[in-house]
């Protein structure tokens, strides 16, 4: 079991990093031939950075759209963020003070995350419009995240796992000096599910986390009259006329 | 009330999000273009045996050319934030008119042929082969999108269905499946110079008629010049301004403002069209070809500035794309933005004090303003973000005493489309146009009842045509739609104008 999880974890890490790098390369390479910012839009680069920040940090557009959906999205994403920050303690030695300070919040953030996810999932059954657009993969991804949350929180609040042994294992992974994984079915399930999530990340709708930064309606400066914008593939028309 | 062979939506007190009715609009298919019209635009005349292969190739090509398409195909999480934002969904209840579902018509094909999950687990991720049935859905529902971008405002990733429906139309054109309305019109622009197919002599005639009308009414010789070499300003305006109501009253207004400002200006018979339907069909090349007509006219006439008349998507192509498609404009006067909007010009003159305004001339009206979607969400006026909302309102308030806005969630960046934009302003889509106008009609009704609004001003040729046609279905009168420059025209007292025209009700006969 320990060996299987070790191999899977390395595999998942490679797929996640290589897959994301490939997607970023694709997005960066494809030009945006026209200025299509959704206006009113910032007229300076600094303004665009601020707009992106509000979008990513506060989900500004979602807030305009639907307050309940926004709340559930915030609960899930920021819960997950705190949980992830808390997990850094398994990968850094000694543990930085900031991460130490986050621990109590990170522990309970798991509940925010799970509640957010369950709320988002419920919408897929309750609201006819959302039910209509839901594919099986949407349910599976939610199930995966919920199970990751529940299995993780169980090790904190129900049946404690061997933290020292776990840290020994993760540090072994980082230093390419594999150590045995403490034998705990909950832990094995948790790590297996996380690996699956990492593997599907670059090949699923989870890509929205990368895509948002490349969205031309959000990341373009509103200055088409001041500055000429021309894509490489469109240059050939210039020469012909 | 106009008669309809379909159910006209009821205007309820609150804008309700309807329950979905799958297939409610599946019957509505706009007329297809004849082969010669597709060919005139550089596309195959009709579908070939291997259209599927061609379509997938075309999609692959578009994915490499448009970052928007590539990113938007991948990024949607199906959160549903957009599902209640489209006027066509609200008016028709057809779930395929929800932005995400409209996008998914393409996304499921994209996934099947371009993604790992779709190639190996199509059912799981909702991927399907590009079958005839899917193509039929594409044709119907990508011609039920007015590309108004309201969904993109509310999407957490800014996914813009307009980009996707444009790409879908381009792909369909590239396999020989064009729509009649847009493709025939683009053909007319190439052959004759404008959407309406008005040749030079007809334009000249119309403009002379306008000069006579204005003279009869005011006693002032206001000129409406055509093809005048050496003029300072080239005015490019939608061809509907030459004769449609209330558009032409706007054109009369532009001429009066130019006259009072004392500038030299001209229109062009070569670029006698501001509209650019190349955008609606998502064709960069056709959009560019149409835009190049403006460049040629500017060079041939030797003008120093370019100003666009009241038109929504035309202002998008002008403001956001013209520099890309027909620039650089280094031969024009660098002191002015290229191009300018007529409202930017008029507000400038109002602020300078060159216009003698008598607001009471518009006292017979209580006005509200319809933000055109392309102006609101795809362009700007003036220097500051949001100028596209403030400048039209500033002009209206400068020439009218009675103005109120419609409810906040139906104007500015959240404005509801008129229901006829994006190349859908055709009689064969009347059912869609009437139903899609419902949210705007509802907002208008609320200010009519609450504040006694009598007229709605618009700055887009399509909005004006669409509203005058569909507004009777909702119990309003077509005369309730006015051009913003019509209001300016009413209130503007020309130097030397006859002063005794107390009874200024001009005869509303065809100009």
Interface residues (C-beta under 8 A of the other chain):
Chain A: X23 X26 X27 X30 X31 X32 X33 X34 X35 X36 X38 X39 X40 X41 X42 X43 X55 X59 X61 X62 X64 X65 X66 X69 X73 X120 X123 X127 X128 X129 X130 X132 X133 X134 X135 X136 X137 X138 X140 X203 X204 X205 X207 X208 X211 X212 X214 X215 X216 X217 X218 X222 X224 X225 X226 X227 X228 X229 X230 X231 X233 X234 X237 X241
Chain B: X17 X19 X20 X22 X63 X64 X65 X66 X67 X68 X70 X71 X72 X74 X75 X76 X77 X78 X79 X80 X81 X82 X83 X84 X85 X95 X98 X100 X101 X104 X115 X116 X117 X123 X124 X125 X126 X149 X152 X153 X154 X155 X156 X157 X158 X159 X160 X163 X284 X285 X288 X292 X319 X320 X321 X323 X324 X327 X328 X337 X338 X339 X376 X377 X378 X379 X380 X383 X384 X385 X386 X388 X389 X413 X414
